[in-house]
Structures are given as C-alpha cells and as structure tokens.
Amino acid sequence: MQPKNIYELQDAVENKDIVSAKTKEGQLYRLFVATNERLCYFPKGKSRVGYVVGEGLFSDFKTFQGKPEPKTAEAKLKSQYNEIAKYKKLASLATFTNSFIEDCKKLPDFETWVKDLKKDEYDSTREPRPKSLYDLHITTGNKIDGKVVSIERIGKQYPHYAQRLREAIKNQSEGHICSGVSFAGYDMSLSTAKREVGEFIGYLSLEFKDCGNGYYYLLINDDNFIGYDVD
C-alpha cells in the first residue's frame, strides 16, 4: 500500500494495514496513532514516547510495511531448530572439550530432530512436538537459550580480563578471572575450571546488582559463551 497523503497513512496505521515506514535514506520509523488522534512515530529504542509525523517527514517516506504475516508451522519449526543448530555449529569450533560441548556436537540434524517427537507429559490431548534444548539436556530451558556473549565484546570494555581468559583457554588452565565487575548493566564474573580428565570449562555469570540471581553462560568455543541457565 502506498498512501497518497498523510491522512491516508494515518487511516492505514489506525487499521493496522501499515505499521512502519522507511525514508529514502533507509531509516525505519515505527508508526502509531496516539490517543489524541495524531499520527506519531516511536524514536529508536523507545516504545512509550512518540513524536508527531509532519508533512515534511511524510514526504521523506519511500516505502511502507504492513503487519508481518503469521509464521507457518514449518517456519516456526525451522526457527526453533535454528536455535538448536547454533549450539551444534558453535561447539564444533572449539579447540577444547567437555561434556557440554560434546552433547552440543551430537545434536541432531533438522530431518532427524523434526521426526523425534515428544509427548506432553502434562496434557495428553496435545500433539507430540520436537524436543527443545531443555528436552535435549543442553540447557535448563530459559529466555537466554541461544544468546551469545563473545569474548570480543567483553574485551571492548575489559581488554585485560579478555586477554587473561584467552590465555586460560589456550593453556586450558583453571582459575578465577574476575567477579562483580559492571558489564551491560550486570555484575559480571568470569572463571575457568578443569573437571574430568581432558575437560576444560569456562563460566560467565551476569547477575543483577547486589543480588545472587542472574543469567549464566558456558564457554562453547574459543570465542563465545552461550546461554545455559537463569536463576
């Protein structure tokens, strides 16, 4: 849909036929109609405060986007598997090993995964479904499943800690890197450990300030931590 004027655009936004617009320079504007019936847009990173769309801005709009179509069942399955495949792929890049990494390497391919269905133990009326990362015993099943924190990102703020961590990985040495330092709004701790013979493990915790709860990641290869548990 290509509105001819700002009034047509407002009607389309109100009817949910259009949800955003891009300018000639490629800048995206998320649109909405405010309670005062003015056409507005959300600034980047905001979802509560908006600004009025004027004629000048409207003239800069080049393309308009409607509400995305609901995902098909097949698309949902592929999206879910992509998260599983991320663990498998990243683990294959590690130069060290441990039981977590070996389990990730053994994760099934898509064709196998989609056929290995699990029954709902709490609701027998539901159709069987493919296994989640929790069902596959990779994570505890939480909102940081698939989320990656790279050593490079840590190094941008703390190059010394990142270098110490890389040396620990290279030498597969056990030790405490840091604890309670501020990172991305959390208290960050880094450490490495050796468990069974030949097993080397890296830990990253991002905890809420002055609290023993947060998000916990495991080192999945020489460059990245990946989501494992939430407490």
QUIWO-V298599 format. One record per residue. PSI is psi in degrees with one decimal (999 if undefined). NEAR is the number of other C-alpha atoms within 10 Angstrom. D_FIRST is the distance of its C-alpha to the first C-alpha in Angstrom with 1 decimal. Layout:
<<PSI & NEAR & D_FIRST> <PSI & NEAR & D_FIRST>>
This chain:
<<135.7 & 11 & 0.0> <94.6 & 13 & 3.8> <139.7 & 15 & 6.4> <-24.7 & 9 & 9.5> <175.9 & 11 & 11.9> <-26.0 & 16 & 13.1> <-39.4 & 12 & 13.6> <-38.4 & 12 & 10.1> <-43.2 & 22 & 9.3> <-42.7 & 22 & 12.5> <-41.9 & 15 & 11.8> <-38.1 & 19 & 8.7> <-41.2 & 21 & 11.1> <-33.9 & 17 & 13.9> <1.8 & 11 & 12.5> <16.9 & 14 & 11.7> <-25.5 & 17 & 8.1> <135.1 & 23 & 7.9> <-16.2 & 20 & 11.4> <165.8 & 20 & 11.6> <151.3 & 22 & 11.0> <140.7 & 17 & 13.2> <175.4 & 16 & 15.2> <-27.6 & 12 & 16.5> <-2.6 & 9 & 19.5> <6.6 & 11 & 17.7> <132.6 & 12 & 18.5> <135.3 & 19 & 16.4> <122.7 & 19 & 16.0> <125.9 & 19 & 15.9> <151.8 & 24 & 14.7> <162.7 & 24 & 16.3> <120.6 & 19 & 17.7> <171.1 & 15 & 21.4> <-21.4 & 7 & 24.2> <12.2 & 6 & 24.7> <32.2 & 10 & 21.2> <141.2 & 15 & 20.2> <126.6 & 22 & 17.0> <172.3 & 20 & 18.5> <151.0 & 23 & 18.3> <130.1 & 19 & 20.8> <159.2 & 15 & 23.0> <130.4 & 11 & 23.7> <-0.2 & 6 & 26.0> <151.9 & 10 & 25.7> <7.5 & 10 & 24.4> <-34.3 & 7 & 26.3> <132.0 & 10 & 26.3> <165.9 & 18 & 23.3> <149.3 & 14 & 22.8> <138.4 & 15 & 21.1> <116.0 & 19 & 18.1> <176.5 & 12 & 19.4> <-35.4 & 10 & 18.4> <-46.3 & 8 & 19.8> <-41.2 & 11 & 17.8> <-39.9 & 17 & 14.5> <-19.7 & 12 & 15.5> <-16.8 & 14 & 16.0> <133.4 & 19 & 12.6> <-42.3 & 14 & 11.3> <155.9 & 15 & 8.8> <142.1 & 18 & 7.0> <135.7 & 15 & 8.1> <-179.9 & 14 & 8.2> <130.7 & 11 & 11.8> <146.0 & 9 & 13.6> <143.7 & 6 & 15.0> <143.3 & 8 & 18.7> <140.9 & 10 & 21.2> <165.1 & 9 & 23.2> <-39.6 & 9 & 27.0> <-40.8 & 9 & 27.6> <-37.6 & 11 & 25.2> <-41.4 & 12 & 26.9> <-44.1 & 16 & 30.3> <-36.8 & 15 & 29.5> <-42.1 & 13 & 28.3> <-41.3 & 15 & 31.6> <-33.0 & 20 & 33.6> <-35.5 & 14 & 32.2> <-41.1 & 15 & 33.9> <-43.5 & 24 & 37.1> <-29.7 & 20 & 36.9> <-43.4 & 15 & 36.7> <-43.7 & 26 & 40.2> <-45.8 & 21 & 41.6> <-47.8 & 15 & 40.4> <-36.9 & 21 & 41.4> <-32.7 & 25 & 44.8> <-14.8 & 17 & 45.6> <-6.6 & 15 & 45.6> <141.6 & 17 & 48.4> <-1.9 & 12 & 51.8> <177.4 & 18 & 53.5> <160.9 & 17 & 53.4> <176.6 & 18 & 53.8> <-35.4 & 13 & 53.1> <-48.0 & 18 & 49.5> <-41.3 & 25 & 48.6> <-38.9 & 14 & 50.4> <-38.4 & 15 & 48.6> <-41.1 & 23 & 45.3> <-29.7 & 17 & 46.3> <2.4 & 12 & 47.2> <145.2 & 18 & 43.8> <159.1 & 16 & 42.7> <172.7 & 12 & 40.2> <-45.9 & 14 & 37.0> <-38.9 & 8 & 38.6> <-44.5 & 11 & 41.6> <-43.2 & 17 & 39.8> <-17.9 & 15 & 37.4> <-17.3 & 11 & 40.5> <84.7 & 12 & 42.7> <151.3 & 13 & 41.7> <133.8 & 13 & 43.0> <146.8 & 14 & 43.8> <114.9 & 12 & 43.0> <-13.7 & 9 & 46.4> <-19.0 & 7 & 45.5> <98.4 & 8 & 43.5> <-13.4 & 9 & 44.8> <-15.2 & 9 & 42.1> <147.9 & 10 & 39.4> <142.6 & 10 & 38.6> <150.1 & 13 & 40.1> <158.5 & 15 & 37.9> <157.6 & 18 & 38.2> <143.2 & 19 & 40.2> <175.9 & 17 & 38.9> <-33.0 & 22 & 40.4> <-46.0 & 13 & 42.7> <-30.4 & 12 & 43.8> <4.8 & 16 & 44.5> <35.4 & 13 & 46.7> <-44.1 & 20 & 44.8> <177.8 & 21 & 43.7> <2.0 & 16 & 44.4> <89.7 & 17 & 40.8> <-179.9 & 15 & 39.0> <-5.7 & 12 & 35.9> <12.7 & 17 & 37.0> <126.9 & 21 & 37.2> <-8.0 & 19 & 35.9> <131.9 & 14 & 35.8> <137.7 & 19 & 37.7> <117.4 & 17 & 39.7> <152.7 & 15 & 41.0> <-32.8 & 20 & 44.4> <-43.3 & 14 & 42.8> <-42.5 & 13 & 40.8> <-39.8 & 17 & 44.0> <-24.6 & 14 & 45.8> <-31.3 & 10 & 43.6> <-35.4 & 13 & 45.1> <75.3 & 15 & 48.4> <-34.1 & 14 & 49.5> <-45.3 & 13 & 53.0> <-38.5 & 16 & 52.0> <-40.9 & 21 & 49.6> <-42.1 & 16 & 52.5> <-39.0 & 15 & 54.9> <-43.4 & 26 & 52.6> <-37.6 & 15 & 52.1> <-38.8 & 12 & 55.9> <-39.5 & 20 & 56.4> <-45.1 & 22 & 54.0> <-42.3 & 12 & 55.8> <-5.1 & 10 & 59.2> <51.0 & 21 & 58.1> <149.3 & 14 & 60.0> <139.5 & 16 & 59.9> <169.7 & 15 & 59.4> <127.4 & 14 & 57.7> <-52.2 & 18 & 55.3> <165.3 & 14 & 54.2> <143.3 & 14 & 53.5> <18.3 & 16 & 51.9> <147.7 & 14 & 50.2> <130.0 & 16 & 46.9> <122.0 & 14 & 43.8> <32.1 & 9 & 40.2> <6.7 & 11 & 41.4> <168.3 & 18 & 43.9> <116.5 & 19 & 47.5> <139.1 & 22 & 47.7> <141.9 & 19 & 50.5> <136.9 & 20 & 51.2> <163.3 & 18 & 54.0> <156.3 & 20 & 55.1> <158.3 & 16 & 57.5> <128.0 & 15 & 59.5> <-104.9 & 11 & 60.1> <168.0 & 9 & 61.4> <123.5 & 7 & 63.0> <-1.9 & 10 & 60.5> <126.1 & 15 & 57.7> <133.1 & 22 & 55.9> <140.6 & 23 & 53.3> <139.6 & 24 & 51.2> <138.8 & 18 & 50.0> <126.3 & 23 & 47.4> <136.4 & 22 & 47.1> <99.7 & 24 & 44.8> <151.6 & 22 & 46.2> <144.3 & 16 & 45.4> <132.4 & 15 & 47.7> <35.1 & 9 & 51.1> <146.1 & 9 & 50.2> <17.0 & 10 & 51.2> <152.2 & 13 & 47.8> <-146.4 & 16 & 44.8> <139.5 & 19 & 43.1> <132.1 & 20 & 45.2> <151.8 & 24 & 44.5> <145.7 & 22 & 46.6> <119.4 & 28 & 47.0> <-17.9 & 30 & 45.5> <-169.7 & 22 & 46.4> <-11.5 & 19 & 47.9> <-12.1 & 19 & 44.8> <143.7 & 20 & 42.8> <154.7 & 22 & 43.3> <150.4 & 25 & 41.1> <137.8 & 26 & 40.6> <-46.9 & 23 & 43.4> <153.4 & 19 & 44.3> <134.1 & 19 & 43.5> <999 & 9 & 46.3>>
